[in-house]
Amino acid sequence: MEIGRSNRLAGVAYDVRGPIQEEASRLEAQGRRVIPLNIGNPAHFGFEAPPELIAEVARRLPEAEGYGDAKGIEPARRAIAAHYRGRGVAGTDADHVYVGNGVSELVGLALLALLNEGDEVLVPAPDYPLWTATVRICGAKAVHYLCDEQADWWPDLSDLATKVTSRTRAVVVINPNNPTGAVYPAEVLTAIAELARQHDLVVLADEIYERLLYDGAEHVPMASVAPDRLCLSFGGLSKAYRLAGFRCGWLVVSGPTGHARGFLSGLDVLADLRLCANLPAQYAVEAALEGYQSIDDLVRPGGRLLEQRNLAWAMLNQIDGVSCVKPAGAMYVFPRLHPSVHPVEDDRGLVLELLRATGVFVVPGSGFNWPRPDHLRIVTLAQVELLEEAIAALSDFLGSRRPY
Ligand code: PLP
Protein backbone atom coordinates (compact mmCIF):
# COMPACT_ATOMS: atom_id res chain seq x y z
CA MET A 1 0.00 0.00 0.00
CA GLU A 2 1.13 3.48 -0.83
CA ILE A 3 2.42 5.27 2.27
CA GLY A 4 1.25 8.84 2.00
CA ARG A 5 2.20 12.00 3.74
CA SER A 6 0.04 12.85 6.74
CA ASN A 7 -2.85 15.22 6.03
CA ARG A 8 -1.55 17.32 8.89
CA LEU A 9 1.37 18.31 6.65
CA ALA A 10 -0.83 19.81 3.92
CA GLY A 11 0.64 23.17 2.99
CA VAL A 12 3.72 22.63 5.18
CA ALA A 13 7.04 23.56 3.57
CA TYR A 14 10.47 24.86 4.55
CA ASP A 15 12.21 26.30 1.51
CA VAL A 16 15.27 27.39 3.48
CA ARG A 17 16.24 23.75 2.95
CA GLY A 18 13.66 21.59 1.12
CA PRO A 19 13.83 20.58 -2.56
CA ILE A 20 16.21 23.41 -3.47
CA GLN A 21 18.68 22.08 -0.92
CA GLU A 22 18.39 18.67 -2.59
CA GLU A 23 19.37 20.21 -5.90
CA ALA A 24 22.28 22.04 -4.24
CA SER A 25 23.51 18.77 -2.70
CA ARG A 26 23.18 17.05 -6.09
CA LEU A 27 25.28 19.77 -7.73
CA GLU A 28 27.90 19.53 -4.99
CA ALA A 29 28.06 15.77 -5.42
CA GLN A 30 28.88 16.44 -9.08
CA GLY A 31 31.79 18.58 -7.96
CA ARG A 32 30.08 21.96 -8.47
CA ARG A 33 30.78 24.74 -6.01
CA VAL A 34 27.69 26.02 -4.21
CA ILE A 35 27.63 29.31 -2.27
CA PRO A 36 25.05 28.60 0.46
CA LEU A 37 23.39 31.97 1.08
CA ASN A 38 20.21 30.16 2.09
CA ILE A 39 20.57 29.47 5.78
CA GLY A 40 21.43 31.69 8.74
CA ASN A 41 24.09 29.38 10.08
CA PRO A 42 26.97 31.52 11.42
CA ALA A 43 29.39 28.59 11.75
CA HIS A 44 29.17 27.99 7.98
CA PHE A 45 31.02 31.23 7.39
CA GLY A 46 33.72 31.10 10.02
CA PHE A 47 31.90 32.88 12.83
CA GLU A 48 33.21 31.26 15.95
CA ALA A 49 31.22 30.99 19.14
CA PRO A 50 32.57 32.84 22.17
CA PRO A 51 35.30 30.47 23.48
CA GLU A 52 34.23 30.93 27.09
CA LEU A 53 30.86 29.34 26.24
CA ILE A 54 32.48 26.31 24.66
CA ALA A 55 34.83 26.03 27.64
CA GLU A 56 31.94 26.19 30.08
CA VAL A 57 30.03 23.44 28.27
CA ALA A 58 33.19 21.29 28.09
CA ARG A 59 33.82 21.80 31.80
CA ARG A 60 30.27 20.82 32.75
CA LEU A 61 29.90 17.97 30.26
CA PRO A 62 30.34 15.22 32.89
CA GLU A 63 27.30 16.66 34.70
CA ALA A 64 25.14 16.38 31.60
CA GLU A 65 24.89 12.64 31.25
CA GLY A 66 21.43 12.13 32.66
CA TYR A 67 18.05 13.69 31.90
CA GLY A 68 17.64 17.10 33.44
CA ASP A 69 14.61 19.13 34.49
CA ALA A 70 12.00 19.13 31.70
CA LYS A 71 11.87 22.95 31.73
CA GLY A 72 15.63 23.36 31.80
CA ILE A 73 18.35 23.56 34.43
CA GLU A 74 17.71 26.08 37.18
CA PRO A 75 20.79 28.31 36.61
CA ALA A 76 19.94 28.71 32.92
CA ARG A 77 16.32 29.51 33.64
CA ARG A 78 17.30 31.98 36.37
CA ALA A 79 19.70 33.73 33.98
CA ILE A 80 17.05 33.92 31.24
CA ALA A 81 14.47 35.31 33.66
CA ALA A 82 16.97 37.92 34.90
CA HIS A 83 17.74 38.88 31.30
CA TYR A 84 14.06 39.60 30.60
CA ARG A 85 13.59 41.47 33.89
CA GLY A 86 16.63 43.56 32.96
CA ARG A 87 14.96 44.34 29.65
CA GLY A 88 11.78 45.64 31.26
CA VAL A 89 9.67 42.48 31.52
CA ALA A 90 8.64 42.74 35.16
CA GLY A 91 7.88 39.79 37.39
CA THR A 92 9.67 37.15 35.32
CA ASP A 93 11.24 34.35 37.34
CA ALA A 94 12.71 30.94 36.56
CA ASP A 95 9.27 29.29 36.76
CA HIS A 96 8.20 31.32 33.72
CA VAL A 97 11.00 29.91 31.56
CA TYR A 98 11.09 26.80 29.35
CA VAL A 99 14.40 25.80 27.80
CA GLY A 100 14.20 23.78 24.59
CA ASN A 101 16.15 22.38 21.68
CA GLY A 102 16.14 25.73 19.91
CA VAL A 103 13.29 28.14 19.29
CA SER A 104 12.20 25.69 16.60
CA GLU A 105 11.18 23.07 19.14
CA LEU A 106 9.58 25.55 21.52
CA VAL A 107 7.38 27.11 18.85
CA GLY A 108 6.05 23.60 18.24
CA LEU A 109 5.39 22.96 21.93
CA ALA A 110 3.75 26.35 22.46
CA LEU A 111 1.42 26.18 19.46
CA LEU A 112 0.51 22.57 20.11
CA ALA A 113 -0.44 23.48 23.68
CA LEU A 114 -2.43 26.55 22.55
CA LEU A 115 -4.27 25.83 19.33
CA ASN A 116 -7.37 23.89 18.40
CA GLU A 117 -8.53 22.87 14.96
CA GLY A 118 -9.89 25.90 13.10
CA ASP A 119 -8.24 28.51 15.34
CA GLU A 120 -6.51 31.36 13.54
CA VAL A 121 -3.12 32.90 14.22
CA LEU A 122 -1.96 36.21 12.77
CA VAL A 123 1.45 35.64 11.19
CA PRO A 124 3.47 38.28 9.34
CA ALA A 125 4.04 38.13 5.60
CA PRO A 126 6.84 37.67 4.98
CA ASP A 127 7.48 35.41 7.97
CA TYR A 128 10.09 32.97 9.17
CA PRO A 129 8.28 29.93 7.74
CA LEU A 130 8.54 27.86 10.91
CA TRP A 131 5.60 29.89 12.20
CA THR A 132 3.18 29.29 9.33
CA ALA A 133 4.22 25.64 9.09
CA THR A 134 3.74 24.98 12.80
CA VAL A 135 0.35 26.69 12.94
CA ARG A 136 -0.75 24.43 10.08
CA ILE A 137 0.66 21.28 11.69
CA CYS A 138 -1.49 22.12 14.72
CA GLY A 139 -4.60 22.11 12.52
CA ALA A 140 -5.04 25.87 12.81
CA LYS A 141 -4.99 28.55 10.11
CA ALA A 142 -2.15 31.00 9.59
CA VAL A 143 -3.71 34.32 8.54
CA HIS A 144 -1.00 36.52 7.09
CA TYR A 145 -0.82 40.25 7.80
CA LEU A 146 1.32 42.29 5.47
CA CYS A 147 4.52 44.05 6.35
CA ASP A 148 5.06 47.19 4.30
CA GLU A 149 8.19 47.41 2.19
CA GLN A 150 7.58 51.14 1.66
CA ALA A 151 7.67 51.64 5.44
CA ASP A 152 10.92 49.83 6.26
CA TRP A 153 9.00 46.55 6.31
CA TRP A 154 7.14 47.43 9.51
CA PRO A 155 3.80 45.66 9.98
CA ASP A 156 0.91 47.32 8.14
CA LEU A 157 -1.28 47.95 11.16
CA SER A 158 -4.44 48.59 9.19
CA ASP A 159 -4.01 45.33 7.29
CA LEU A 160 -3.36 43.57 10.60
CA ALA A 161 -6.59 44.96 12.09
CA THR A 162 -8.67 43.73 9.14
CA LYS A 163 -7.36 40.19 9.56
CA VAL A 164 -8.75 39.65 13.06
CA THR A 165 -11.80 37.38 13.29
CA SER A 166 -13.71 35.70 16.10
CA ARG A 167 -11.41 32.68 15.64
CA THR A 168 -8.13 34.59 16.09
CA ARG A 169 -6.21 33.31 19.12
CA ALA A 170 -2.77 34.85 18.82
CA VAL A 171 -0.55 37.30 16.97
CA VAL A 172 3.05 36.51 16.00
CA VAL A 173 5.66 39.28 15.96
CA ILE A 174 9.14 38.52 14.60
CA ASN A 175 11.42 41.33 15.70
CA PRO A 176 14.16 41.84 14.53
CA ASN A 177 12.67 40.24 11.49
CA ASN A 178 13.75 37.34 9.37
CA PRO A 179 13.67 37.73 6.35
CA THR A 180 13.41 41.55 6.12
CA GLY A 181 15.86 42.66 8.82
CA ALA A 182 13.29 45.18 10.08
CA VAL A 183 13.47 46.33 13.70
CA TYR A 184 10.15 47.68 14.95
CA PRO A 185 9.85 50.90 16.95
CA ALA A 186 8.02 50.95 20.28
CA GLU A 187 4.94 52.63 18.76
CA VAL A 188 4.39 49.75 16.30
CA LEU A 189 4.75 47.20 19.11
CA THR A 190 2.43 49.21 21.33
CA ALA A 191 -0.20 49.27 18.58
CA ILE A 192 0.06 45.48 18.20
CA ALA A 193 -0.27 45.11 21.98
CA GLU A 194 -3.39 47.29 21.87
CA LEU A 195 -4.89 45.10 19.15
CA ALA A 196 -4.12 42.03 21.28
CA ARG A 197 -5.85 43.72 24.20
CA GLN A 198 -8.96 44.58 22.20
CA HIS A 199 -9.35 41.06 20.82
CA ASP A 200 -7.96 39.08 23.75
CA LEU A 201 -5.05 37.60 21.77
CA VAL A 202 -1.99 35.78 23.05
CA VAL A 203 1.18 37.55 21.92
CA LEU A 204 3.96 35.38 20.45
CA ALA A 205 7.24 37.29 20.13
CA ASP A 206 10.13 35.69 18.24
CA GLU A 207 13.12 37.78 19.30
CA ILE A 208 16.00 35.45 18.49
CA TYR A 209 17.82 38.34 16.76
CA GLU A 210 17.38 40.79 19.66
CA ARG A 211 21.11 41.48 19.85
CA LEU A 212 21.83 41.68 16.13
CA LEU A 213 21.26 45.38 15.57
CA TYR A 214 22.93 47.88 13.22
CA ASP A 215 23.38 51.66 13.11
CA GLY A 216 22.16 52.22 16.68
CA ALA A 217 18.82 50.45 16.15
CA GLU A 218 17.14 49.69 19.46
CA HIS A 219 15.27 46.50 20.22
CA VAL A 220 12.20 46.83 22.44
CA PRO A 221 11.00 43.50 23.86
CA MET A 222 7.36 42.93 22.92
CA ALA A 223 6.59 41.68 26.43
CA SER A 224 7.75 45.01 27.89
CA VAL A 225 5.00 46.90 26.04
CA ALA A 226 2.32 44.25 26.66
CA PRO A 227 2.58 43.65 30.43
CA ASP A 228 -1.16 42.99 30.68
CA ARG A 229 -1.22 40.30 27.94
CA LEU A 230 -0.18 36.68 28.07
CA CYS A 231 3.00 36.94 26.07
CA LEU A 232 5.45 34.21 25.03
CA SER A 233 8.90 35.52 24.12
CA PHE A 234 11.33 33.29 22.25
CA GLY A 235 15.12 33.56 22.10
CA GLY A 236 18.20 31.40 22.09
CA LEU A 237 21.87 30.75 21.54
CA SER A 238 21.80 30.09 17.77
CA LYS A 239 22.45 33.55 16.38
CA ALA A 240 24.13 36.19 18.58
CA TYR A 241 26.09 33.43 20.35
CA ARG A 242 26.85 31.53 17.11
CA LEU A 243 25.85 28.20 18.68
CA ALA A 244 23.14 27.03 16.28
CA GLY A 245 24.34 23.43 16.44
CA PHE A 246 24.06 23.30 20.22
CA ARG A 247 20.26 23.53 19.85
CA CYS A 248 19.39 25.71 22.79
CA GLY A 249 16.53 28.17 22.95
CA TRP A 250 14.06 29.51 25.46
CA LEU A 251 10.46 30.53 25.85
CA VAL A 252 9.53 33.04 28.53
CA VAL A 253 5.94 33.41 29.72
CA SER A 254 4.96 36.89 30.91
CA GLY A 255 1.85 38.85 31.80
CA PRO A 256 -1.20 37.52 33.62
CA THR A 257 -1.38 33.72 33.75
CA GLY A 258 -4.37 33.11 36.06
CA HIS A 259 -6.64 32.54 33.05
CA ALA A 260 -4.01 30.43 31.23
CA ARG A 261 -3.53 27.54 33.64
CA GLY A 262 -4.91 25.04 31.10
CA PHE A 263 -2.54 26.22 28.40
CA LEU A 264 0.43 26.19 30.76
CA SER A 265 -0.39 22.66 31.97
CA GLY A 266 -0.41 21.67 28.27
CA LEU A 267 2.99 23.23 27.81
CA ASP A 268 4.24 21.38 30.89
CA VAL A 269 2.99 18.02 29.67
CA LEU A 270 4.60 18.55 26.26
CA ALA A 271 7.88 19.54 27.91
CA ASP A 272 7.64 16.47 30.14
CA LEU A 273 6.91 14.18 27.20
CA ARG A 274 10.24 14.97 25.62
CA LEU A 275 11.90 14.42 29.03
CA CYS A 276 14.30 17.35 28.73
CA ALA A 277 16.09 19.55 26.24
CA ASN A 278 19.69 18.91 25.22
CA LEU A 279 21.50 19.35 28.52
CA PRO A 280 25.14 20.23 27.69
CA ALA A 281 24.07 23.36 25.78
CA GLN A 282 22.19 24.68 28.79
CA TYR A 283 25.46 25.14 30.66
CA ALA A 284 26.34 27.89 28.18
CA VAL A 285 23.26 30.00 28.91
CA GLU A 286 24.34 31.71 32.13
CA ALA A 287 27.75 32.59 30.71
CA ALA A 288 26.17 33.81 27.46
CA LEU A 289 23.60 36.12 28.98
CA GLU A 290 25.66 37.45 31.83
CA GLY A 291 29.04 37.77 30.17
CA TYR A 292 30.68 40.07 27.66
CA GLN A 293 28.61 40.34 24.46
CA SER A 294 31.07 39.59 21.68
CA ILE A 295 28.32 40.05 19.08
CA ASP A 296 28.63 43.82 19.67
CA ASP A 297 32.05 43.78 17.98
CA LEU A 298 30.55 42.23 14.86
CA VAL A 299 27.76 44.77 14.37
CA ARG A 300 29.59 48.02 15.11
CA PRO A 301 31.49 50.01 12.41
CA GLY A 302 34.32 47.83 11.11
CA GLY A 303 32.58 44.70 12.41
CA ARG A 304 32.17 41.79 10.00
CA LEU A 305 28.40 41.55 10.11
CA LEU A 306 27.88 45.26 9.57
CA GLU A 307 30.38 45.41 6.69
CA GLN A 308 28.73 42.44 5.02
CA ARG A 309 25.24 43.89 5.41
CA ASN A 310 26.49 47.19 3.96
CA LEU A 311 28.06 45.50 0.96
CA ALA A 312 25.07 43.27 0.19
CA TRP A 313 22.59 46.11 0.52
CA ALA A 314 24.64 48.52 -1.61
CA MET A 315 25.42 45.99 -4.35
CA LEU A 316 21.82 44.84 -4.64
CA ASN A 317 20.58 48.41 -5.02
CA GLN A 318 23.04 48.90 -7.88
CA ILE A 319 21.45 46.13 -9.93
CA ASP A 320 19.04 47.50 -12.51
CA GLY A 321 15.47 46.64 -11.50
CA VAL A 322 16.39 45.53 -7.97
CA SER A 323 15.78 47.44 -4.75
CA CYS A 324 16.50 46.53 -1.18
CA VAL A 325 15.43 48.08 2.10
CA LYS A 326 18.39 48.52 4.45
CA PRO A 327 18.10 45.93 7.23
CA ALA A 328 18.33 47.40 10.73
CA GLY A 329 18.99 44.01 12.31
CA ALA A 330 19.40 40.24 11.85
CA MET A 331 21.53 38.65 9.10
CA TYR A 332 19.49 38.81 5.90
CA VAL A 333 18.54 41.05 2.99
CA PHE A 334 15.20 40.73 1.20
CA PRO A 335 15.59 42.44 -2.18
CA ARG A 336 12.74 43.07 -4.60
CA LEU A 337 12.97 42.20 -8.28
CA HIS A 338 10.83 44.84 -9.98
CA PRO A 339 8.39 42.95 -12.22
CA SER A 340 8.65 45.50 -15.05
CA VAL A 341 12.38 44.75 -15.34
CA HIS A 342 12.58 41.19 -14.03
CA PRO A 343 9.24 39.49 -14.65
CA VAL A 344 9.10 36.34 -12.53
CA GLU A 345 6.17 33.95 -12.44
CA ASP A 346 7.69 31.28 -10.29
CA ASP A 347 10.36 32.42 -7.83
CA ARG A 348 11.19 28.84 -6.81
CA GLY A 349 11.96 28.11 -10.45
CA LEU A 350 14.04 31.27 -10.65
CA VAL A 351 16.08 30.28 -7.60
CA LEU A 352 16.70 26.82 -9.06
CA GLU A 353 17.80 28.39 -12.35
CA LEU A 354 20.14 30.73 -10.47
CA LEU A 355 21.57 27.82 -8.48
CA ARG A 356 22.19 25.72 -11.59
CA ALA A 357 23.67 28.61 -13.55
CA THR A 358 25.89 30.16 -10.87
CA GLY A 359 26.06 27.92 -7.79
CA VAL A 360 24.51 30.74 -5.72
CA PHE A 361 21.86 29.34 -3.38
CA VAL A 362 19.30 31.85 -2.12
CA VAL A 363 15.70 31.36 -0.97
CA PRO A 364 12.61 32.47 -2.91
CA GLY A 365 10.51 35.12 -1.15
CA SER A 366 7.43 32.93 -1.47
CA GLY A 367 9.21 30.47 0.84
CA PHE A 368 8.63 33.13 3.52
CA ASN A 369 4.93 33.29 2.67
CA TRP A 370 5.36 36.51 0.73
CA PRO A 371 2.36 36.57 -1.61
CA ARG A 372 4.16 37.58 -4.83
CA PRO A 373 7.08 35.91 -6.65
CA ASP A 374 9.19 39.07 -6.63
CA HIS A 375 11.60 38.78 -3.70
CA LEU A 376 14.65 36.78 -2.74
CA ARG A 377 16.16 36.25 0.67
CA ILE A 378 19.92 36.35 0.90
CA VAL A 379 21.94 35.55 4.02
CA THR A 380 24.58 38.21 4.75
CA LEU A 381 26.85 35.93 6.80
CA ALA A 382 29.32 35.22 3.98
CA GLN A 383 32.66 37.03 3.96
CA VAL A 384 32.70 40.27 1.94
CA GLU A 385 34.65 38.69 -0.98
CA LEU A 386 32.23 35.77 -1.22
CA LEU A 387 29.16 38.00 -0.96
CA GLU A 388 30.63 40.25 -3.63
CA GLU A 389 31.16 37.27 -5.92
CA ALA A 390 27.68 35.89 -5.28
CA ILE A 391 25.82 39.16 -5.81
CA ALA A 392 27.84 39.91 -8.94
CA ALA A 393 26.82 36.47 -10.22
CA LEU A 394 23.18 37.20 -9.34
CA SER A 395 23.43 40.50 -11.21
CA ASP A 396 24.86 38.84 -14.33
CA PHE A 397 22.26 36.10 -14.14
CA LEU A 398 19.37 38.56 -13.88
CA GLY A 399 20.84 40.61 -16.74
CA SER A 400 21.16 37.53 -18.94
CA ARG A 401 17.52 36.54 -18.58
CA ARG A 402 16.05 39.98 -19.20
CA PRO A 403 13.57 39.97 -22.04
CA TYR A 404 15.00 43.15 -23.61
N1 PLP B 1 13.14 32.19 14.64
C1 PLP B 1 13.67 32.88 13.63
C2 PLP B 1 13.11 34.20 13.26
C3 PLP B 1 14.76 32.35 12.92
O1 PLP B 1 15.28 33.04 11.90
C4 PLP B 1 15.28 31.08 13.28
C5 PLP B 1 16.40 30.47 12.54
O2 PLP B 1 16.85 30.95 11.53
C6 PLP B 1 14.68 30.42 14.34
C7 PLP B 1 13.61 30.99 15.01
C8 PLP B 1 15.16 29.06 14.78
O3 PLP B 1 16.04 29.18 15.82
P1 PLP B 1 16.66 27.95 16.63
O4 PLP B 1 18.00 27.68 16.06
O5 PLP B 1 16.72 28.45 18.05
O6 PLP B 1 15.74 26.81 16.49
Residues whose N, C-alpha, C, O or C-beta is under 5 A from the ligand:
A	BS01	PLP	G40 N101 G102 V103 S104 Y128 N178 D206 I208 G236 S238 A244 C248 G249
